[in-house]
Amino acid sequence: MPRARLIFVAAVVGALQQPPLRHHKLTPRAAIVAPTDDVGNACALVGAALAGRSLGTRTKVGRALGGPVAAMAITFAASSIGALPANARAVSGIRDAAVQLATPLLLLDADPRALLETSKPYVKAFAVAVVGTLCATAIGARFVLPALASALGRGDAVGSIASLSAKNIGGGVNFCAVAATLRVGAVAQSVALAADNVMALVYFPLCNWLAGDRDPSPDAASGESGDETVAVVDAGSLLAALGTALGILAVASRLSPRAPLPAATLCALGLAAVLPSAKESRNRRRLDRAANVLSETLLYLFFAGAGAAGGAAGACLVDAGPALLAFLGFLYAGHTLVVYGIGARILRLPRSILAVASNAAIGGPATAAALCAGKGWDGATAPAVAVGTIGYALATFLGLATARVLS
């Protein structure tokens, strides 16, 4: 018996002395999908988008987050633990293509004449959101600028704050425009965007919860319900919608090479005004329905692609990250307090409209449209994109003005 135990112990000790080879194999934490595997990354992105939609429609937590945000959370978690590469070429390509195509598709079924009337409360709410971002930027910069300047240098610190302020009024295109004008360094830009991505993961679920479930425009949404069964989506209508969106983008890129999305918005609204209305034309109803299906699909892919940058965000937030996160904490908290304090208490605007306007300012037209899609607020989608486009037009100038004041 003692000999048996001795043999057992010797075997265990021998096994414990073997692992150099096994340890060598397990040490590198390579992603399950390689950054160069375009098909694999595309498959992972589509799978996460599908899982996010399923969670958003079937689970209580998913409904609270919203389907698009659930998709973003899935890819963020996968990227953070190393299961997905953070900077895969296919992911960034799909994300950029999705947001560009979704913008005109979301507006194809808009009625510009009705949009002018229905957008008034959204414009009022968006103005409050812009004021909230600017006030929060001023307060946050007062407390955080010295620490941020010691980490990045005064010029890059001011430029990062101004670029983030512009981004949270308009979108990423405004961040890039302000950063390029102020000559913000590449490292400062990377850290600022990484910090903003981290804070967005907190903001979007909160915004979804604050919005509630009451449709801000039930009349606009219910107007088309009678024709829903007639408007069958088939390959022809999908190709027509996709071709129309690509044509709009081609024209917009010629008209405004530096800012094609605002130009695409105007082109889409112009085309929607010229085409026969959905009540008059069965083909228009089919086109609108196909555009809605495609745009919702693309928004899920956009959010899944945005979440996949989580791994890169964690790697960047080392030196200047804490100061930037503190500034963004001031910005997001101040923005939210102003929006719901002034908008709800003083202007008496519905929470749902305030949430859409706030989302349009913080995330841009695509994220605001995704909020409406996740909630089933079809009538609010066009106003959401419209006010988000106003943000694109204003944000660069407001960001540069912010930099001048801080300097």
Helices and strands as residue ranges (DSSP letters): H 2-17, H 20-26, H 38-58, H 60-65, H 67-80, H 89-107, H 112-118, H 120-152, H 154-167, H 172-182, H 186-211, H 218-222, G 225-227, H 235-255, H 260-274, H 282-307, H 310-316, H 321-340, I 341-346, H 351-363, H 365-375, H 378-406
